[in-house]
Amino acid sequence: MDRREAITKVGWLLGGTIIGANLFLEIGCTPTPEKVKVNALFNQDQVTLLNEMGETILPATSTPGAKEANVGAFMAVMVQDCYTKRDQKIFLEGLERLDEQCRKENGKAFMDCTPEQRTSFFTKVDIKQKAYMKNKTPEQPSHYFRMIKELTLLGFFTSEVGATKALRYIAIPGKYDGDMPYKKGDHAWAT
């Protein structure tokens, strides 16, 4: 192979890499709330429902709520990719059960309830969940509402919104200080 042929081949290789990278970026591989890809377990309505449930658990106050962190999409990915088949089934059946119970209690679906009705409903479900978790054996699965609560908190506090607006965040931390002073009302550290 002569020098001219080598340069031509390297040019094709680099050109293909650049074109491939641009195509990759144009397709939109960065997940955004508008482009949530619904996976094999969840449809868009369920992701929207999970966002609303997350917002009821962790509502916006002086800091953003769970919906702004798009915890519904986070939960859909976590349940599909990280949960066992048994836990996936419990989670999905739990979503249906929550909506059915809400219809019985409030006469309408969870999505149609007011924030006060949602909070009241979740308070009752949480009492049942705590009793179940207290009395369950290690072989028994977690309660579906416990899973929803845990994923809401994990999704929110590991998101950019949660880490930077609800917690104190320093992108490049300095030295470790195990005796950092804490004043009442300060946010916890994300880093």
C-alpha angles and dihedrals in degrees: 000000000000127000095260092053091047092052091048092052093046089049091053091046094050093041091053090049092052094045090046092050092049091049090048091053094045092054088061110238092172107097114232129174090254093052102042106155108220109224132213093281105040136051125204093261090057092049089051090049091050090051090053092046090049090050090053091052095043108019127188113265124148083329128050120275132234094270091062088056089051093233091170092069090043091053092048091055095043094049093048098042104033110025125086118246089255093053092044089055092048091049095049094044088048091056090054092044092051092053092046092049090048091052090051094047101038103021091239142067121277091251090057096050125101119249089255092053091048092051093047091048094048091048090059093045090049092054089054091046092052092050091049093048092048093054102034123112121233090256093057118089124248119268113267092234090053088054091051092049094047093048091047092055094042093047094047100044094044092049123094090246094051096043096046104032104030098033132039108261133189113183093208109027122207125221122332113265112185092182100053110159115248124204120200109263096027117131118250118252121264093193 
